Structure formats: C-alpha cells, structure tokens
C-alpha cells in the first residue's frame, strides 16, 4: 500500500464531501467572506451565492469524491 495514494484518497474523499455538503462556505472562504457581487451592502451583511456557483461546486465535489474513491480503491487493490 502506497502512503501517497492513501493520503490522496483520504484528502479527495474529505474535500469532495465538503464541496458537496457546504458549497457556500467554500465560496465564502475563497472570497474572504464577501462575495464579488455584494460590494454595495453594509458592513456585516451577508449576500447569497448564485445558485449556478453552488451547483458547479457540488458537481466538482462529486468529481473529487469519485477520484478519491478511485485512489482508495487503487491503494487497497
């Protein structure tokens, strides 16, 4: 069993689950708490992420999860 392959599997599965479960939190972290489209609001107000961004991150999460599962399968095969 290769340690790097196992680590890739664990990280891929974990990050894929985060992308699927909390895509808006990922967008908030990547944009430093403010969305690019809500620059006109008052300080401390929360904007909502566009639905297309959320679905795009969920699809990306499924792809990353599948790659992590593949690497996990390769680690134990």
Residue pairs with C-beta under 8 A, 6 or more apart in sequence:
1 75
1 76
2 75
5 71
5 74
5 75
6 71
6 72
6 75
8 68
8 71
9 68
9 69
9 71
9 72
9 74
9 75
10 68
10 72
11 68
12 64
12 65
12 67
12 68
12 69
12 71
12 72
13 65
13 68
13 69
13 72
14 68
15 61
15 64
15 68
16 61
16 62
16 63
16 64
16 65
16 66
16 67
16 68
17 61
17 65
18 25
18 26
18 61
19 26
19 57
19 58
19 60
19 61
19 64
19 65
20 58
20 61
20 62
20 65
23 49
23 53
23 54
23 57
23 58
23 61
24 48
24 49
24 54
26 57
27 35
27 49
27 53
27 54
27 57
28 35
34 47
35 47
35 48
35 49
37 47
37 50
38 45
38 47
41 47
